[in-house]
């Protein structure tokens, strides 16, 4: 079976005048469909840069990135925007909801760019809200919801296009412990339903929800472990 993500010797160098900074130093990584992976590493390890490349928000300086069978390494910006809208669902620490729109309208936003009719947009938004247990809050605006509910709306928005990959960048960074647990349980349900989830976090207890933890240090993969309990189960 073809992996959802295939990275071959991915390098990323930033150039500032005559100086250069190599942030990723040849990352090779394969993630299968329906995996649940946490990317971890200290500040400066390259995890945010890697996340941006996985999300087609940035392109590598060298190496090859194949996403769901497509080589996206050297795609022009317009094509990358299309890939982002159809293949990838993003969940951010800051939620990024529009305050004047209802939950359903926020969830439906990606479908507007995809040219979906209003009727279909509404139906699909409601299905996505149902997946995160918020169908009854569809007409509420962000200021009428708790932090956890807002993040669940953001997760529903990420799911509405049925993406190949769900990317979550520090998704519990702005949440208290109890709400973080609720949100992470939803990611578990999403993965159990067949989605591929990649999570970036610096928190060990959050990474523990994933089935596989990839640790970065100084632009390299330091370790890549399926959790011991998973291996023992096999």
C-alpha positions, 0 to 999 in steps of 0.5 A, a space after each residue: 500500500 502506498 504511504 500517504 507521506 513519503 519524504 526522501 532526504 528532505 533538506 531545508 536551508 534558509 539564506 540570509 545574505 551571505 549566511 545560510 542556516 540548514 534547518 532540516 538535514 536530510 529527513 527520510 520518513 514514511 507515514 502510512 494511511 490511518 497512522 497517528 504520528 506525533 512529531 516532537 523535538 526541542 525548540 530549533 529542532 526543525 519540527 515546525 519547518 517540517 510541519 510547514 513542508 508536510 502541509 505544503 505551506 513551504 517547499 524543501 530546498 532539496 529532496 522529494 516529498 510525495 503526498 498521496 501519490 503526488 510529488 509536491 516538492 517542486 510544485 508551483 504555488 497555485 498547485 500547492 494551494 490546490 493540494 492544501 485545499 483538497 488533501 490536507 486539513 489543518 488544526 492550529 493552536 490559535 483556532 483561526 475561526 472568523 468571529 462573525 461567522 457561526 460554527 457551521 459557516 466557519 466549518 463550511 469555509 474551505 468548501 467555498 474555495 472548492 466551489 461547492 454549492 451552498 446546500 452541499 456546504 451546509 450538509 457537509 458542515 453539519 456532518 463534520 460538526 456531528 463528528 466532533 459532537 457539536 451539531 447542536 452548537 452549529 448556529 453559535 458564534 465563537 464568542 458563545 463557545 468555550 475554548 474546547 468547543 472552538 477547537 472542536 469547530 476548528 477540527 470539524 473545519 479541517 475534516 470537512 473536505 475529507 482530507 488525506 491528512 490531518 495536521 495538528 500544530 500544538 492543538 492543545 497549546 491554548 487549552 486547560 488540562 481537562 479540555 486538552 484531554 477531551 480534544 485529544 480523545 476526538 483526534 483518537 476517534 478521528 484516527 479510529 474512523 480511518 483518518 491519518 493524523 500528524 500532530 506537532 507538540 512539545 508536550 510528552 503527555 499529548 504525544 502519548 496519545 499518538 501511536 508513533 512518536 518521531 523525535 527531531 533534534 538539530 534537523 535530523 530524526 533522533 528516534 522513530 518509535 511505535 509505542 511499546 504497547 503497540 508492538 507488544 500487542 502484535 
